[in-house]
Amino acid sequence: MEKTVKIYNDSFEKVLTDIPKLKMLDFDEDGVEVVVNSQEMSGRDGVGLLGPASFGAYNLIIRLFYTGQDTKDYNLLKQKLRSLLFRRDPYFVVHSDMPGKKYAVYCDENAITDVGTRYGEFEISFVVYKGYSESLLNTGEFSLDKADKWQFENGHMANSNIKYKHTASSFRIYNGSDDAINPILGYEMKIKVNTEAPHGFKLINHTTETEFEYKKAIKKNSQLILDGVYPLINNKRVGVDTNWGWINLDKGFNDIEITGKNLGSTTVEFIFNFVYR
């Protein structure tokens, strides 16, 4: 089976390996760069930690090989790759060696090793600027028949009990990431809540001990979206009517509950990508 490399964003899509005679060889990912928030303290050994560590950007390297018809053909391919790879806006890379992952990148370098006058190896270096890769799909697109779209290391995704849209007041949300999902650190997550709550409601993650509270009455036909740390109703921020809280997800299963005085029927949906270090 031929290996594939695709680059895309909202405005374009191109499968590089659809270019005749251009083949993917292999790929590599740089090691994780840990950025420690620390400060030296006079009179003490070591450093004082001021907060949790963060992770820097890293390089994704993809190697391709091209067999040209002649020198002119080979030079045209070089120019074509240059125009495809170096863009003003970032884009995603997906390749068949890790088909369930996508990388948000910009191209840093395209090192070319000429082999004669019409052959060449291309070592393309992409900067994964978020510091992590993501699942190809988000949980709003999750279904068991799309298991091949998730870069997953164990059997949980075959569990028919895993779902991300719930009508019960207590339920579990599975985070298959290598890390916690914390909106404060820039991870994207939307929680959509439709509920009949004459006295407001609380959404609680008992696993991470995080809580979001909406303090005003809300009808089920008015959807509240917790977009990261920003609560929205009809695209307007309503943080002033909340406890200014948000929801984090730990790795694995999270125990979620929605409560409220005289709470009526409820639908809650979690939408996020798994992230991989």
Secondary structure, 3 states (H helix, E strand, C coil): CCCCEEEECCCCEEEHHHCCCEEEEEEEECCCCEECCEEECCCCCCEEECCCCEECCEEEEEEEEEECCCHHHHHHHHHHHHHHHCCCCCEEEEECCCCCEEEEEEEEEEEEEEECCCEEEEEEEEEECCCCEEECCCHHHCCHHHHHHCCCCCHHHHCCCCCCEECCCEEEEEECCCCCECHHHCCCEEEEEEECECCCEEEEECCCCEEEEECCCECCCCCEEEECCEEEECCEECHHHECCCCCCECCEEEEEEEECCCCCCEEEEEEECCEEC
